[in-house]
């Protein structure tokens, strides 16, 4: 929305203030990148962890359905069994 005819105050910054603001912005970007790297791999790239969790839950549900199991413990046991069978071929 444009405010035509409204006198907006002009703000002037010194070179030192500008450089300090620019450094704060760069530091904030670095911190954001660091925090993003600390998130679990499945959550990286999503704007919210809840969206990432939904995607991850959907993928796990599909894997469990392929394995014919209902939970994480059964899934791991089934995968170990399949690996063992494959090892002895």
C-alpha positions in Angstrom: 0.0 0.0 0.0 1.5 3.3 -1.0 1.1 6.4 1.1 1.1 9.1 -1.4 1.4 12.6 0.1 2.4 11.3 3.5 5.6 12.7 4.8 7.7 9.8 5.9 10.7 10.6 7.9 14.0 9.9 6.3 16.5 7.9 8.3 20.2 8.4 7.8 22.8 6.0 9.0 26.5 6.6 9.5 28.9 4.3 7.7 29.8 2.7 11.0 26.1 2.0 11.8 25.6 0.6 8.3 28.6 -1.7 8.6 27.5 -2.9 12.0 24.0 -3.6 10.7 25.5 -5.5 7.8 27.7 -7.6 10.1 24.7 -8.4 12.3 22.8 -9.6 9.2 25.7 -11.8 8.2 26.0 -13.2 11.7 22.2 -13.9 11.7 22.5 -15.8 8.4 25.4 -17.8 9.8 23.5 -18.7 12.9 20.5 -19.7 10.9 22.6 -22.0 8.7 24.2 -23.5 11.8 20.8 -24.1 13.4 19.4 -25.6 10.2 22.4 -28.0 10.2 21.6 -29.1 13.7 18.0 -30.1 12.8 17.5 -33.8 12.0 18.2 -34.7 8.4 14.6 -35.5 7.8 13.6 -32.0 8.9 16.1 -30.0 6.9 14.7 -28.0 4.1 11.2 -27.8 5.5 10.0 -24.5 7.0 8.4 -26.2 10.0 9.3 -29.3 11.9 5.7 -30.4 11.9 5.6 -30.6 8.1 8.8 -32.6 8.1 7.5 -34.9 10.8 4.3 -35.5 8.7 6.4 -36.4 5.7 8.7 -38.7 7.8 5.7 -40.4 9.4 4.1 -41.0 6.0 7.4 -42.6 4.8 7.7 -44.8 7.9 4.1 -45.9 7.6 4.7 -46.9 4.0 7.8 -48.9 4.9 6.0 -50.6 7.7 3.2 -51.6 5.4 5.8 -53.1 2.9 7.3 -55.1 5.8 3.9 -56.1 7.1 4.5 -54.7 10.6 2.8 -52.3 12.9 5.7 -50.7 14.8 9.4 -49.7 14.9 10.5 -52.8 16.9 8.8 -55.2 14.5 10.3 -53.3 11.5 13.8 -53.6 12.8 13.4 -57.3 13.6 12.0 -57.9 10.1 14.8 -56.0 8.4 17.4 -57.9 10.5 15.7 -61.2 9.5 15.7 -60.2 5.8 19.4 -59.2 6.0 20.2 -62.5 7.7 18.4 -64.5 5.0 20.2 -62.5 2.3 23.5 -63.1 3.9 23.2 -66.9 3.8 22.2 -67.1 0.1 
